[in-house]
């Protein structure tokens, strides 16, 4: 499987995890999400209709506990329920709270969200985007930084050009200067034997290559502006057995 495919799968997985966390946070970190007993989901309209009924026998809701945007509690038959409710400070929420408080058959309480809900809320806000950024960085950005420029392709082109025209150092009329890349304790450095003073250094080979390309162009431009002769590209780099 290619790296782009792996990246796509991991991003999709991160999206699903994030949606799960957001849903869990919205439900107040209820037990049904964390592996507890399954609860009945009541619609908002059914909840309002139930607590607005005049006779006690009609009521199904026995207890009601308000947590964030959810109302949880027990029914008269012993079953647990959950219902998504409006924001606490909204007019609809104010009306619902008044109905709950005015109904003597319902044990209504306000409660702070449990620790699990708070943790899940933080994770959904921070960890979800961080996870996606981390996946993108380590699978797309970081490999490019480590890989930098592919030196082997450059070496093959250089060797072919040198073998085709070793005497002049030109390929199709364009000068090709030999560049020596050296590994240092701080990264890489490069110089051109045929252009004294034309050097470059950077953390990675790719960065050094880019800087060296610009350095050669700038060096030649300065020589032309000064009216100085352009050195012939005559140096050849070879690897010999020890």
PyMOL commands that set and color helices and strands:
alter all, ss='L'
color gray80, all
select helices_A, chain A and resi 3-26+44-51+56-58+91-102+115-147+151-164+205-226
alter helices_A, ss='H'
color red, helices_A
select strands_A, chain A and resi 40-41+63-67+70-74+80-84+107-110+170-171+174-175+179-184+187-192+199-202
alter strands_A, ss='S'
color yellow, strands_A
deselect
rebuild
show_as cartoon
